[in-house]
Amino acid sequence: QLQAFGGGLVQAGGSLRLSCAVSGNIVSITVMGWYRQAPGKSRELVARLTNGVTTNYADSVKDRFTISRDNAKNTMYLQMNSMKPEDTAVYYCTALLREGGSLRFRDYWGQGTQVTVSS
């Protein structure tokens, strides 16, 4: 249902854009977000977009990362600028969505994409 891509290796101060494509018979998506997990650490919220309007960011990425969504393409993005070595992690996308034929919203996760920032 969700596929994340766009990770890679970047130097400190550089930029990357992650994408998360949502596929399937999707009726509604309310919340989309990005999480990350660094080696030896727990998974943490990076950014969240609610109803396509309200954004929330981890303090560590505020003013550097931007979450956005293209409704026509059912795709979410995470633009990462001024990257730091501590941004190195596996990034996961998630969406709370309702599929056709269902009345329930369910939480889906994409596979992770590795982001490595070299110093």
C-alpha positions as CSV (number, residue, x, y, z in Angstrom):
1,Q,0.0,0.0,0.0
2,L,2.8,2.4,0.9
3,Q,6.1,2.6,-0.8
4,A,8.8,4.9,0.3
5,F,11.8,5.9,-1.8
6,G,14.3,8.6,-2.3
7,G,16.8,7.8,0.4
8,G,20.5,7.8,-0.1
9,L,23.8,9.2,0.9
10,V,24.3,13.0,1.3
11,Q,26.9,15.2,2.8
12,A,26.1,17.4,5.8
13,G,24.4,20.5,4.7
14,G,22.9,18.8,1.7
15,S,19.3,18.0,0.8
16,L,17.2,15.0,0.0
17,R,13.6,14.5,-0.8
18,L,11.8,11.4,0.2
19,S,8.6,10.2,-1.4
20,C,5.9,7.9,-0.2
21,A,3.4,6.6,-2.8
22,V,0.1,5.3,-1.6
23,S,-1.6,2.7,-3.9
24,G,-4.8,0.8,-3.9
25,N,-8.5,1.6,-3.7
26,I,-8.1,4.6,-1.3
27,V,-11.2,6.5,-0.3
28,S,-9.7,8.8,2.3
29,I,-6.4,9.6,3.9
30,T,-6.5,11.6,7.1
31,V,-3.0,11.5,8.6
32,M,0.3,10.9,6.9
33,G,3.6,11.0,8.5
34,W,7.3,10.2,8.5
35,Y,9.1,8.4,11.3
36,R,12.8,7.4,11.5
37,Q,14.8,5.0,13.5
38,A,18.5,5.3,14.0
39,P,20.7,2.4,15.0
40,G,20.2,1.6,18.7
41,K,17.4,4.1,19.1
42,S,13.7,3.8,19.2
43,R,11.5,5.0,16.3
44,E,10.6,8.6,16.5
45,L,8.1,10.9,14.7
46,V,9.8,13.3,12.3
47,A,6.8,15.0,10.7
48,R,3.1,14.6,10.4
49,L,0.5,16.1,8.1
50,T,-3.2,15.9,9.3
51,N,-6.0,16.4,6.9
52,G,-3.6,17.9,4.4
53,V,-3.3,21.1,6.5
54,T,-1.9,20.8,10.0
55,T,1.8,20.0,10.3
56,N,3.8,18.8,13.2
57,Y,7.5,18.4,13.3
58,A,10.1,17.1,15.7
59,D,12.0,19.9,17.3
60,S,15.2,18.5,15.8
61,V,14.0,19.0,12.2
62,K,11.9,22.2,12.5
63,D,12.9,24.8,9.9
64,R,14.9,22.2,8.0
65,F,12.3,19.6,6.9
66,T,9.0,20.1,5.2
67,I,6.3,17.6,4.8
68,S,3.8,17.9,1.9
69,R,1.2,15.9,0.0
70,D,0.1,15.7,-3.6
71,N,-3.5,14.5,-3.4
72,A,-3.8,13.9,-7.1
73,K,-0.9,11.5,-7.0
74,N,-1.6,10.1,-3.5
75,T,2.0,10.8,-2.7
76,M,3.6,12.4,0.3
77,Y,7.0,14.1,0.4
78,L,9.6,15.0,3.0
79,Q,11.9,17.7,1.8
80,M,15.1,17.6,4.0
81,N,17.4,20.5,3.9
82,S,20.5,21.5,5.9
83,M,20.9,17.9,6.8
84,K,23.1,16.7,9.7
85,P,24.8,13.5,10.5
86,E,22.3,12.9,13.3
87,D,19.6,12.7,10.6
88,T,21.0,9.4,9.6
89,A,18.4,6.7,10.0
90,V,15.9,4.5,8.3
91,Y,12.9,6.6,7.4
92,Y,9.4,5.1,7.3
93,C,6.2,6.6,6.0
94,T,2.8,5.9,7.5
95,A,-0.8,6.8,6.6
96,L,-4.1,6.5,8.3
97,L,-6.5,5.7,5.5
98,R,-9.8,4.1,4.6
99,E,-10.0,1.8,1.6
100,G,-13.0,1.3,-0.6
101,G,-15.5,-1.2,0.8
102,S,-14.4,-0.5,4.4
103,L,-15.8,1.8,7.0
104,R,-12.7,1.7,9.1
105,F,-9.5,3.7,9.0
106,R,-6.4,1.7,9.3
107,D,-2.8,2.6,9.9
108,Y,-0.4,1.5,7.1
109,W,3.4,1.6,7.0
110,G,5.7,1.6,4.1
111,Q,9.1,-0.2,4.0
112,G,11.9,1.9,5.3
113,T,14.4,3.9,3.2
114,Q,17.9,4.5,4.4
115,V,19.2,8.0,4.7
116,T,22.8,8.5,5.5
117,V,24.4,11.9,6.2
118,S,28.2,12.0,6.1
119,S,30.1,14.7,8.1
